[in-house]
Amino acid sequence: MASTGDTAFDYGFLLCISEDALRVETLNEYLSSRSYLVGYGRSQVDAEAFALLCRPLPERHVHALRWYKHIAALKPQTNGQTPECSTKAKRVQPPWSPPEGTDVSKLHLYNSLTRTKEVFVPQKGNKVLWYCCGPTVYDASHMGHARSYISFDILRRILKDYFKYDVFYCMNVTDIDDKIIKRARQNYLLEQYGEKKPSPSQILQDVLTARTPFKAKLAETTDPDKKQMLERLDAAVDAALGPLQMSVQSNAAGDTLQNQAQVLLEEAKDLLSDWLDSQFGSQVTENSIFSLLPKYWEGEYHKDMEALNVSKLILVNNSIYEVLTLCIVLYFLSARQLRLAFLMHSWKDTLDYSNNTMESAIQYERFINEFFLNVKDILRSPTDITGQFEKWEAEEIELNKSFYEKKTSVHEALCDNIDTRSALEEMRALVGQSNTYMAARRSAKLPPNRMLLQSIALYLTDMLKTFGAIEGSEPIGFPVGGNGQNADLESTVMPYLSVLSDFREDVRKIAREKKVTELLRLCDELRDDTLPELGVRLEDRDGLPTSVKLVDKETLLKEREERKKMEDEKKKKKEEAARKKQEQEMAKLAKMKVKPSEMFRSETDKYSNFDETGFPAHDAEGKELSKGLAKKLRKLYEAQEKLYNEYLQSTQNGS
């Protein structure tokens, strides 16, 4: 289509395509980057292309379909001109049809009754009623409790904040049952046992006796989580038994025995209290013993849930529902890292509480946090109003395309039985691509696209807030400070830190020009020693302004410790290399001092006769040396002769 002064579209490529479907697809792609509804008359090439198609087009080819309908709607002119020649035809509104669209992923949840994933449909509108078995409060919360309630909290947050369901979540707390009664008895009996101050030998004998039924219980246990817990307990008891047994047998000093007995008593308290209960439990009948325990541990449970950022619950007492109990694992992570560890695994599968599992959560947090810090540093860089609306080039278009693909993948993962593991992997991949983009721009000394990176960081922050891994109202990244500190800490202190950083950079520039090494050392101390104690990281970059980041103090001190360790190892390797080099030089010097005439005379186990120059003529048995061996020894002799002459030359020169 064309008007005066316009170049008509070139549809000649259609003539080379014989297959109708491919012809339509090619036309649609051709028209996707051109304006073809400008309101003017059709041209000769429009008419020819229209004649080639000869039938309505599939609706999925939006651009070709609109063009086709527009050309079909144009009528011949009445002023004697043909439609093909008209350049001032009256604008005609083309017919419109909605796009076909695509299917939207629906939430599917695993149904333990049917053992398959089903489309989730609430019984009444958008309202979801959720009942959850809560804890039986007879002891401290452990990793099993944390896994259960954090996972439920994650699911609830996703249903409520991501899928926008109206969720009413109710959980019971069991404060009286056989487990509570038994644990109260056990605690009381163990306390009474300790007050009797048994001897180390008595403690050793009682633990060995109590270990027999415990071993039988361990052998009968089939639940993998519970068995893993019991095995770790058994290993801890075994490690404490050995030293005390050896000390008892060797009649060690009293202090040694007492200390080792207390260690064993602490490690074996669970199996010992179980054994004491089997022996004397029927004698414990005081009611107060059974009421104080659950009251105390319920309070501790609520404190733990608050510390783990588990949202408020509707609680009800319960004595008729079977209570969920899970496995102790003796790991400690912050609430965020613990939540990430659970997010990185399927909520309905058994979790391996290994060092690798926990370390993966720590590394994931560090990886994501570093991205947030880099983006915030970029957004703080000064720019005018026009600099906030950068031109997009191929790199930005590619990253933005990936951004939308990753958002779709995250949504599909959450629709698939709330698969947070896959969702976090997609988010990790998005951060990796963003880091690659930022590194490329930094290498080219070009500013990255602020708006694009801000959009990605806002999305990731919002998702982590939905998962409960980020608290507070900060738009980007993890909260700075924590522990009740001002949530607006970053915006408050960053202007002062920026001034300090700029001043330091000016001082470093002058110190380098004037070669004032003491000032450079002080600038390094400020970066490496002083500011990390305040939770501030400075990153000096060649050709770019120093980056200022607020990071928690513990992380920075750990980074400093690791950096010092690496520097010490590097220094140690350098010193070792220098030592070896010195040894080699000393050995070489010692060898240079040997006269050629003396080098073989000391090897009497090999040679028995020498000529006037000290060169061997016969071997140890008195036989004349072979020509081959004599030739080899002659080369060694001449090489030593050269070394000795170098030594003499160096002594003459005073070196």
TIPADO-244246 format. One record per residue (C-alpha): residue in three letters; residue number from 1; x, y, z. Coordinates in steps of 0.1 Angstrom, whole numbers. Each point is the difference from the previous one (the first is absolute). Layout:
BEGIN
R mimar margu  east north    up
R   Ala   NUM     X     Y     Z
...
END
This chain:
BEGIN
R mimar margu  east north    up
R   Met     1     0     0     0
R   Ala     2    13    34    -8
R   Ser     3    -7    37    -2
R   Thr     4    17    28   -19
R   Gly     5    37     0     7
R   Asp     6    -1   -35    16
R   Thr     7    17   -31   -12
R   Ala     8   -24   -28    -7
R   Phe     9     4   -32    18
R   Asp    10    19   -27   -19
R   Tyr    11   -20   -33    -1
R   Gly    12    21   -16   -27
R   Phe    13    13   -26    24
R   Leu    14   -35   -16     1
R   Leu    15     3   -10   -36
R   Cys    16    29   -23     9
R   Ile    17   -21   -19    26
R   Ser    18   -23   -27   -13
R   Glu    19   -14   -13    33
R   Asp    20   -30    21    12
R   Ala    21     6    -5    37
R   Leu    22    37    11    -2
R   Arg    23   -10    29   -23
R   Val    24   -24    13    27
R   Glu    25    25    -5    28
R   Thr    26    27    18   -19
R   Leu    27   -23    29    -9
R   Asn    28   -10     3    37
R   Glu    29    36     3    11
R   Tyr    30     7    25   -28
R   Leu    31   -29    22    11
R   Ser    32     8    -2    37
R   Ser    33    27    27    -2
R   Arg    34   -19    23   -25
R   Ser    35   -29    24     3
R   Tyr    36   -27   -12   -24
R   Leu    37   -31    17    14
R   Val    38     9    36    -7
R   Gly    39   -34     8   -15
R   Tyr    40    10     3   -37
R   Gly    41   -11   -19   -31
R   Arg    42    14   -33   -10
R   Ser    43    28    -2   -26
R   Gln    44     6   -22   -30
R   Val    45    22   -24    21
R   Asp    46   -27    -2    27
R   Ala    47   -25   -11   -26
R   Glu    48    24   -26   -14
R   Ala    49     9   -14    35
R   Phe    50   -37    -1     8
R   Ala    51    -7   -20   -31
R   Leu    52    27   -25     9
R   Leu    53   -17    -8    33
R   Cys    54   -36    -3   -13
R   Arg    55   -16   -10    33
R   Pro    56    -4    12    37
R   Leu    57    31    -6    21
R   Pro    58     3   -19    33
R   Glu    59    -5    23    31
R   Arg    60    33    -9    15
R   His    61    18    20   -27
R   Val    62   -12    33    14
R   His    63    19    24   -22
R   Ala    64    -7   -18   -33
R   Leu    65   -37    -3    10
R   Arg    66    -4    37     7
R   Trp    67    17     9   -32
R   Tyr    68   -23   -25   -19
R   Lys    69   -32    14    15
R   His    70    11    36    -6
R   Ile    71     8    -6   -37
R   Ala    72   -33   -19    -4
R   Ala    73   -19    29    16
R   Leu    74    14    26   -24
R   Lys    75   -24     7   -29
R   Pro    76     9    13   -35
R   Gln    77     0    38    -5
R   Thr    78   -28    17   -20
R   Asn    79    21    28   -15
R   Gly    80    13   -21   -28
R   Gln    81    31   -12    18
R   Thr    82     6   -36     7
R   Pro    83     5   -10    36
R   Glu    84    36   -10    -8
R   Cys    85     8    35   -12
R   Ser    86   -17    19    27
R   Thr    87    22    20    24
R   Lys    88   -27    19    19
R   Ala    89   -26   -26     8
R   Lys    90   -24     6    29
R   Arg    91    12   -16    32
R   Val    92   -20   -31     9
R   Gln    93    -1   -15    35
R   Pro    94     9   -36    -4
R   Pro    95   -20   -27    17
R   Trp    96    15   -13    33
R   Ser    97     1   -34    15
R   Pro    98    14    -9    34
R   Pro    99    33   -21     1
R   Glu   100    -3   -37     7
R   Gly   101    21     4    31
R   Thr   102    17   -29    19
R   Asp   103   -11   -22    29
R   Val   104     8    13    34
R   Ser   105    17   -24    24
R   Lys   106   -23   -11    28
R   Leu   107    11   -10    35
R   His   108     3   -37     5
R   Leu   109     6   -16    35
R   Tyr   110    10   -35     9
R   Asn   111   -30   -19    13
R   Ser   112    12   -27    25
R   Leu   113   -34   -18    -4
R   Thr   114     3    -4   -38
R   Arg   115    38     1     0
R   Thr   116     0    24   -29
R   Lys   117     1    37    -7
R   Glu   118   -35    15    -2
R   Val   119   -12    35   -11
R   Phe   120    -6    19    32
R   Val   121   -36    13     3
R   Pro   122   -12    15    33
R   Gln   123   -34   -11    12
R   Lys   124   -14    35     4
R   Gly   125    12    27   -24
R   Asn   126    35    13     8
R   Lys   127    -1   -11    37
R   Val   128    23   -27    12
R   Leu   129    -5   -17    34
R   Trp   130    32   -17    12
R   Tyr   131     3   -22    31
R   Cys   132    35   -11    11
R   Cys   133    10   -23    28
R   Gly   134    23    19    23
R   Pro   135    27    -9    25
R   Thr   136    -2   -21    31
R   Val   137    18    23    24
R   Tyr   138    23   -21    22
R   Asp   139    34    11   -12
R   Ala   140    20    26   -20
R   Ser   141    -8     5   -36
R   His   142    25   -17   -23
R   Met   143     8    -2   -37
R   Gly   144   -30   -23    -7
R   His   145   -24    26    15
R   Ala   146    17    28   -19
R   Arg   147    -3   -19   -33
R   Ser   148   -37    -7     6
R   Tyr   149   -12    34    10
R   Ile   150    23    20   -22
R   Ser   151   -11   -21   -30
R   Phe   152   -37     5     9
R   Asp   153     7    37     4
R   Ile   154    16     1   -34
R   Leu   155   -30   -17   -16
R   Arg   156   -24    22    17
R   Arg   157    18    32   -10
R   Ile   158     1   -12   -36
R   Leu   159   -37    -8     0
R   Lys   160    -8    33    16
R   Asp   161    25    25   -15
R   Tyr   162     8   -15   -34
R   Phe   163   -32   -18   -10
R   Lys   164   -22    25    20
R   Tyr   165   -21   -25    18
R   Asp   166   -18    10    33
R   Val   167    17   -25    23
R   Phe   168   -13    -8    36
R   Tyr   169    27   -21    16
R   Cys   170    -8   -18    33
R   Met   171    25   -21    20
R   Asn   172    -4   -19    33
R   Val   173    24    -3    29
R   Thr   174    -2   -32    20
R   Asp   175     8     8    37
R   Ile   176    -8   -33    16
R   Asp   177     5   -36   -13
R   Asp   178    21   -30     7
R   Lys   179    32    15   -15
R   Ile   180    -3    31    22
R   Ile   181    -6   -22    31
R   Lys   182    29   -22    -8
R   Arg   183    24    28    -7
R   Ala   184   -10    18    32
R   Arg   185     7   -32    19
R   Gln   186    34    -5   -17
R   Asn   187    11    36     7
R   Tyr   188   -10    -3    36
R   Leu   189    18   -34     5
R   Leu   190    32    12   -18
R   Glu   191     0    31    22
R   Gln   192    -3   -22    31
R   Tyr   193    28   -22   -13
R   Gly   194    23    29    -4
R   Glu   195    -8    13    35
R   Lys   196    13   -33    15
R   Lys   197    34     8   -14
R   Pro   198     9   -35   -13
R   Ser   199    36    -9    -4
R   Pro   200    17    -2   -34
R   Ser   201     1   -37     2
R   Gln   202   -38    -1     8
R   Ile   203    -8    23   -29
R   Leu   204    21   -22   -23
R   Gln   205   -18   -31    11
R   Asp   206   -35    15    -2
R   Val   207     6    13   -35
R   Leu   208    13   -33   -12
R   Thr   209   -31   -17    15
R   Ala   210   -23    26   -16
R   Arg   211    17    -4   -33
R   Thr   212   -11   -36    -5
R   Pro   213   -38     8    -4
R   Phe   214    10    31   -20
R   Lys   215    19   -21   -25
R   Ala   216   -30   -23    -4
R   Lys   217   -22    30    -6
R   Leu   218    24    13   -26
R   Ala   219     1   -34   -18
R   Glu   220   -38    -1    -2
R   Thr   221    -4    36   -13
R   Thr   222   -10     2   -37
R   Asp   223    -9    37    -4
R   Pro   224    31    15   -18
R   Asp   225    -1    34    18
R   Lys   226    -5   -15    35
R   Lys   227    27   -27    -7
R   Gln   228    24    27   -11
R   Met   229    -7    19    33
R   Leu   230     6   -31    21
R   Glu   231    32    -9   -18
R   Arg   232    14    34     7
R   Leu   233    -9    -2    37
R   Asp   234    16   -35     2
R   Ala   235    32    13   -17
R   Ala   236     2    29    25
R   Val   237    -5   -23    30
R   Asp   238    27   -24   -14
R   Ala   239    24    29    -4
R   Ala   240    -5    10    36
R   Leu   241     2   -36    14
R   Gly   242    35    -8   -13
R   Pro   243    20    27    20
R   Leu   244   -18    -8    33
R   Gln   245     4   -37    -4
R   Met   246    38     4    -5
R   Ser   247     3    24    29
R   Val   248   -19   -24    24
R   Gln   249    22   -29   -11
R   Ser   250    32    21     5
R   Asn   251   -11    15    33
R   Ala   252     3    36   -13
R   Ala   253    -2    31    22
R   Gly   254   -33     9    16
R   Asp   255    -5    32   -20
R   Thr   256     6   -18   -33
R   Leu   257   -26   -26     9
R   Gln   258   -26    25    12
R   Asn   259     4    21   -32
R   Gln   260    -3   -30   -23
R   Ala   261   -29   -14    20
R   Gln   262   -19    33    -4
R   Val   263     6     0   -37
R   Leu   264   -14   -35    -3
R   Leu   265   -30     9    22
R   Glu   266    -8    29   -23
R   Glu   267     4   -20   -32
R   Ala   268   -20   -30    14
R   Lys   269   -28    18    17
R   Asp   270   -26   -11   -25
R   Leu   271     7   -37     2
R   Leu   272     7     1    37
R   Ser   273   -33    18     8
R   Asp   274   -19   -25   -21
R   Trp   275    16   -28    20
R   Leu   276    -7    17    33
R   Asp   277   -36     4   -10
R   Ser   278    -3   -37    -7
R   Gln   279    13    -8    34
R   Phe   280   -16    27    23
R   Gly   281   -26    18   -22
R   Ser   282   -30   -15    18
R   Gln   283    11    17    33
R   Val   284    -4    35   -15
R   Thr   285   -36    12     7
R   Glu   286     2    38     9
R   Asn   287   -24    19   -24
R   Ser   288    21    32    -1
R   Ile   289    28   -19   -16
R   Phe   290   -22    -6   -31
R   Ser   291   -15    35    -3
R   Leu   292    30    22     2
R   Leu   293    19   -17   -28
R   Pro   294   -25     6   -29
R   Lys   295    -6    36    11
R   Tyr   296    37     8    -1
R   Trp   297     7   -17   -34
R   Glu   298   -31    16   -16
R   Gly   299    14    34     8
R   Glu   300    34   -10   -14
R   Tyr   301   -17   -14   -31
R   His   302   -17    34    -7
R   Lys   303    34    18     5
R   Asp   304    16   -24   -25
R   Met   305   -27     5   -26
R   Glu   306     3    38     3
R   Ala   307    38    -3    -4
R   Leu   308    -5   -21   -31
R   Asn   309   -24    26   -15
R   Val   310   -29   -24     0
R   Ser   311   -32    21    -3
R   Lys   312   -26     2    28
R   Leu   313   -22   -30     4
R   Ile   314   -35    -7    12
R   Leu   315     6   -24    29
R   Val   316   -24   -25    16
R   Asn   317     6   -25    27
R   Asn   318    -3   -36   -11
R   Ser   319    -1   -33    17
R   Ile   320   -16   -22   -26
R   Tyr   321    20     6   -31
R   Glu   322    32   -20    -7
R   Val   323    29    24     1
R   Leu   324    27     3   -26
R   Thr   325    34    -9    13
R   Leu   326    32     2   -20
R   Cys   327    38    -6     6
R   Ile   328    39    26    26
R   Val   329    24    10   -20
R   Leu   330    27    20    14
R   Tyr   331     6    27   -26
R   Phe   332    -4    37     6
R   Leu   333    -8    25   -28
R   Ser   334   -17    34    -1
R   Ala   335   -37     0    -6
R   Arg   336     5    12   -36
R   Gln   337    26   -27    -9
R   Leu   338   -21   -27    16
R   Arg   339   -30    11   -20
R   Leu   340    21     0   -32
R   Ala   341    12   -35     8
R   Phe   342   -37   -12     1
R   Leu   343    -9    20   -31
R   Met   344    28   -17   -19
R   His   345   -17   -34     6
R   Ser   346   -35   -14    -8
R   Trp   347   -23     7    29
R   Lys   348   -14   -36     0
R   Asp   349    33   -19    -3
R   Thr   350    24   -11    27
R   Leu   351    28    25     5
R   Asp   352    36   -10     4
R   Tyr   353    14    21    29
R   Ser   354    36    -2   -11
R   Asn   355    27    26     0
R   Asn   356    -4     3   -38
R   Thr   357   -37     8     4
R   Met   358     7    28    25
R   Glu   359    30    14   -19
R   Ser   360   -20     2   -32
R   Ala   361   -26    22    18
R   Ile   362    28    23    13
R   Gln   363    16     2   -34
R   Tyr   364   -34     8   -17
R   Glu   365    -6    28    25
R   Arg   366    34    14    -6
R   Phe   367    -4    -2   -38
R   Ile   368   -34    18     0
R   Asn   369    11    26    25
R   Glu   370    31     9   -20
R   Phe   371   -22     6   -30
R   Phe   372   -23    23    21
R   Leu   373    30    19    13
R   Asn   374    13     5   -35
R   Val   375   -33    12   -14
R   Lys   376    -5    25    29
R   Asp   377    35    13    -6
R   Ile   378    -8     6   -37
R   Leu   379   -33    17     9
R   Arg   380    18    24    24
R   Ser   381    24    11   -28
R   Pro   382    -9    37    -9
R   Thr   383   -18     5   -32
R   Asp   384   -21    27   -16
R   Ile   385   -36    -5   -11
R   Thr   386     9   -11   -35
R   Gly   387    25   -24    13
R   Gln   388   -28   -19    17
R   Phe   389   -15   -10   -33
R   Glu   390    28   -18   -18
R   Lys   391    -2   -12   -36
R   Trp   392    -4   -37    -2
R   Glu   393    25   -20   -20
R   Ala   394     3   -37    -9
R   Glu   395    13    -9    35
R   Glu   396   -29    17    18
R   Ile   397   -25   -15   -23
R   Glu   398    14   -35     6
R   Leu   399     1     4    38
R   Asn   400   -35    13     0
R   Lys   401   -12   -29   -21
R   Ser   402    17   -24    24
R   Phe   403   -16    19    29
R   Tyr   404   -35    -7   -13
R   Glu   405     8   -36    -8
R   Lys   406    13    -5    36
R   Lys   407   -31    16    15
R   Thr   408   -22   -24   -21
R   Ser   409    21   -29    12
R   Val   410    -3    10    36
R   His   411   -38     3    -4
R   Glu   412    -2   -35   -16
R   Ala   413    22   -14    28
R   Leu   414   -23    14    27
R   Cys   415   -30   -13   -19
R   Asp   416    16   -35     0
R   Asn   417    -7   -10    36
R   Ile   418    17    32    13
R   Asp   419    34   -11   -12
R   Thr   420    21    25    18
R   Arg   421    32   -19    -8
R   Ser   422    -4     6   -37
R   Ala   423   -12    36     6
R   Leu   424    32     8    19
R   Glu   425    21   -16   -27
R   Glu   426   -16    22   -27
R   Met   427     6    31    22
R   Arg   428    36   -11     4
R   Ala   429     4    -2   -37
R   Leu   430   -15    34    -5
R   Val   431    25    15    25
R   Gly   432    28   -18   -18
R   Gln   433   -10    15   -33
R   Ser   434    -3    35    16
R   Asn   435    34    -4    15
R   Thr   436    15    -9   -34
R   Tyr   437   -17    31   -15
R   Met   438    13    23    27
R   Ala   439    35   -14    -3
R   Ala   440     0     5   -38
R   Arg   441   -11    36     4
R   Arg   442    26     6    27
R   Ser   443    28   -15   -22
R   Ala   444   -10    23   -28
R   Lys   445    -1    30    23
R   Leu   446   -36     5    -8
R   Pro   447   -29     6    25
R   Pro   448   -25   -28     2
R   Asn   449   -37     6    -6
R   Arg   450   -13    12    34
R   Met   451   -38    -5    -7
R   Leu   452     5   -36   -12
R   Leu   453    21   -11    30
R   Gln   454   -23    18    24
R   Ser   455   -30   -19   -15
R   Ile   456    18   -33     5
R   Ala   457    11     8    35
R   Leu   458   -35    11    10
R   Tyr   459   -15   -32   -14
R   Leu   460    25   -22    19
R   Thr   461    -6    20    32
R   Asp   462   -37    -4    -4
R   Met   463     2   -37    -5
R   Leu   464    23    -5    30
R   Lys   465   -25    21    21
R   Thr   466   -27   -23   -12
R   Phe   467    21   -30    12
R   Gly   468     5    17    33
R   Ala   469    38     2    -5
R   Ile   470    -1    39     1
R   Glu   471   -16    21    26
R   Gly   472    -5    37     1
R   Ser   473   -10    26   -25
R   Glu   474    32     6   -18
R   Pro   475    -7    -2   -38
R   Ile   476    32   -18    -9
R   Gly   477    20   -26    18
R   Phe   478     3   -14    35
R   Pro   479    -5    23    29
R   Val   480    31    19    12
R   Gly   481     8    -1    37
R   Gly   482   -27   -22    15
R   Asn   483    -4    -8    37
R   Gly   484   -23    29     4
R   Gln   485    21    26   -17
R   Asn   486   -15    27   -21
R   Ala   487   -14   -15   -32
R   Asp   488    10    32   -19
R   Leu   489    36    -3    11
R   Glu   490    14    -1   -36
R   Ser   491   -16    32   -11
R   Thr   492    10    17    32
R   Val   493    38    -9     0
R   Met   494     7    -4   -37
R   Pro   495     4    37    -7
R   Tyr   496    27     3    27
R   Leu   497    17   -32   -12
R   Ser   498     0    13   -36
R   Val   499    17    33    12
R   Leu   500    26   -20    19
R   Ser   501     6   -23   -30
R   Asp   502     5    30   -23
R   Phe   503    24    17    24
R   Arg   504    20   -32     4
R   Glu   505     2    -4   -38
R   Asp   506    14    36    -3
R   Val   507    26    -8    27
R   Arg   508    10   -32   -17
R   Lys   509     4    19   -33
R   Ile   510    23    26    15
R   Ala   511    19   -26    20
R   Arg   512     7   -20   -32
R   Glu   513    11    32   -18
R   Lys   514    23    11    28
R   Lys   515    10   -36     9
R   Val   516   -10     4    36
R   Thr   517    -2   -37     9
R   Glu   518   -11     7    36
R   Leu   519   -32    17   -11
R   Leu   520    -7   -29   -23
R   Arg   521     4   -24    29
R   Leu   522   -24    20    21
R   Cys   523   -26    -1   -28
R   Asp   524     4   -37    -2
R   Glu   525    -4    -4    38
R   Leu   526   -32    21    -2
R   Arg   527   -14   -24   -26
R   Asp   528    13   -33    14
R   Asp   529    -1     5    38
R   Thr   530   -21    30    11
R   Leu   531   -31     0   -22
R   Pro   532    -7   -38     1
R   Glu   533    -4     3    38
R   Leu   534   -29    24    -8
R   Gly   535   -15   -22   -27
R   Val   536    13    20   -29
R   Arg   537    18   -15   -30
R   Leu   538    20    22   -25
R   Glu   539    10   -15   -33
R   Asp   540    27    18   -19
R   Arg   541    -4    -4   -38
R   Asp   542    24    10   -28
R   Gly   543   -13    29   -20
R   Leu   544   -33     1    19
R   Pro   545   -12    16    32
R   Thr   546     4   -20    32
R   Ser   547   -31   -21     8
R   Val   548   -15     5    35
R   Lys   549   -21   -29    14
R   Leu   550   -18    -5    33
R   Val   551     6   -37    11
R   Asp   552    -6   -15    34
R   Lys   553    31     1    22
R   Glu   554     3   -37     5
R   Thr   555     2    -6   -38
R   Leu   556    27    26    -4
R   Leu   557    21   -12    29
R   Lys   558    -2   -35   -15
R   Glu   559    10    13   -34
R   Arg   560    29    18    17
R   Glu   561    10   -32    18
R   Glu   562    -1   -20   -33
R   Arg   563    19    27   -18
R   Lys   564    27     0    27
R   Lys   565     2   -38    -2
R   Met   566     5     1   -37
R   Glu   567    26    28     3
R   Asp   568    18   -21    27
R   Glu   569     0   -31   -22
R   Lys   570    13    21   -30
R   Lys   571    27    14    22
R   Lys   572     9   -34    13
R   Lys   573     2   -14   -36
R   Lys   574    22    29   -10
R   Glu   575    23    -5    30
R   Glu   576     1   -37    -8
R   Ala   577     9     7   -36
R   Ala   578    27    24    11
R   Arg   579    14   -25    25
R   Lys   580     2   -27   -27
R   Lys   581    16    24   -24
R   Gln   582    26     9    26
R   Glu   583     6   -37     8
R   Gln   584     5    -6   -37
R   Glu   585    24    29    -3
R   Met   586    19   -12    30
R   Ala   587     2   -35   -14
R   Lys   588    11    14   -33
R   Leu   589    27    21    17
R   Ala   590    12   -30    20
R   Lys   591     2   -20   -32
R   Met   592    19    29   -18
R   Lys   593    27    -1    27
R   Val   594     9   -36    -8
R   Lys   595    31    -3   -22
R   Pro   596    -5   -22   -30
R   Ser   597    31   -20    10
R   Glu   598   -17    -9    33
R   Met   599   -36    -6   -11
R   Phe   600     4   -38    -7
R   Arg   601    28    -8    25
R   Ser   602   -25    -3    29
R   Glu   603   -21   -26   -18
R   Thr   604    23   -29     9
R   Asp   605   -30   -24    -1
R   Lys   606    -1     6   -38
R   Tyr   607    35     8   -11
R   Ser   608    35   -13    10
R   Asn   609    25    17   -23
R   Phe   610     3    36   -12
R   Asp   611    22    19   -24
R   Glu   612    20    31     9
R   Thr   613   -31    22    -5
R   Gly   614   -21   -20    23
R   Phe   615   -20   -17   -27
R   Pro   616    -9   -36     7
R   Ala   617    17   -27   -21
R   His   618   -12   -33    17
R   Asp   619   -31   -10    19
R   Ala   620    -1   -13    36
R   Glu   621     9   -35   -12
R   Gly   622    31    13   -19
R   Lys   623   -15    -4   -34
R   Glu   624     6    27   -26
R   Leu   625   -30    22    -6
R   Ser   626   -20    -6   -31
R   Lys   627     1    27   -28
R   Gly   628   -37     8     6
R   Leu   629     4     6    37
R   Ala   630    32    19    -5
R   Lys   631   -17    23   -24
R   Lys   632   -29     6    24
R   Leu   633    25     7    29
R   Arg   634    20    23   -23
R   Lys   635   -31    22    -5
R   Leu   636    -6     2    37
R   Tyr   637    37     9     5
R   Glu   638    -1    28   -25
R   Ala   639   -32    14    14
R   Gln   640    15     1    35
R   Glu   641    31    16   -15
R   Lys   642   -22    27   -14
R   Leu   643   -17     5    34
R   Tyr   644    33     2    19
R   Asn   645    14    26   -24
R   Glu   646   -32    21     5
R   Tyr   647     6    -3    38
R   Leu   648    36    11    -4
R   Gln   649   -11    29   -22
R   Ser   650   -26    11    25
R   Thr   651    25     0    29
R   Gln   652    24    21   -20
R   Asn   653   -28    25    -7
R   Gly   654    -9     1    37
R   Ser   655   -36   -12    -5
END
